[in-house]
């Protein structure tokens, strides 16, 4: 996920503060965001600006979208990939609309701002956004429909997979993947070499 700042600047941002200082509802946020510049998410009632991603982030995201999209088209055509979706954690659900890099959902499309019942969420982690991304990942675990969480590193070839256990709980630690490993997503019955996500990037060339 691109880096963020919660700082609100300019007349539109000032209007948001006056409307609901640090305690904006999703409905207020969506109405405000229609006229706001840039891409935003809502964290605990506070609009958070999402900065443009670096090229490496975009390449990894595009590769993952292509691989997952092709896989779903062949094996699970009722499911689809959504880029930069709005998702709503269970906690304070009226004041949080977070934006992971990728979501998979198998529910019929409804045209809402928020993706309904995502089964998998993926984030691309970079040093500049690590703290906020980790906070979002924790929030994603509260969404009842989410069965797997994927974190792709951008500082090296590596990934983390969190998979909900049969009893509904999440493991204390993620499964760690390194260069040479195969990325497996049980929810989608998907597998691919992890390095394939970084093909053509500096990480691939340096390896």
Buried (B, 14 or more C-beta within 10 A) or exposed (E): BBBBEEEBEEEBBEEBEEBBEEEBBBEBBBEBBEEBEEBBBBBBBBBBBBBEBBEBBBBBBEBBBEBBBEBBEEEBEEBBBBBBBBBBBEEBEEBBBBBBBBBBBBBEEEEEEBBBEBBBBBBBBBEBBBEBBEEBBEBBBBBEBBBBBBBBBBEEBBBBBBBBEEEEEBEEEBEEBEBEBEBBBEBBEBEBBBBBBBEEBEBBEEE
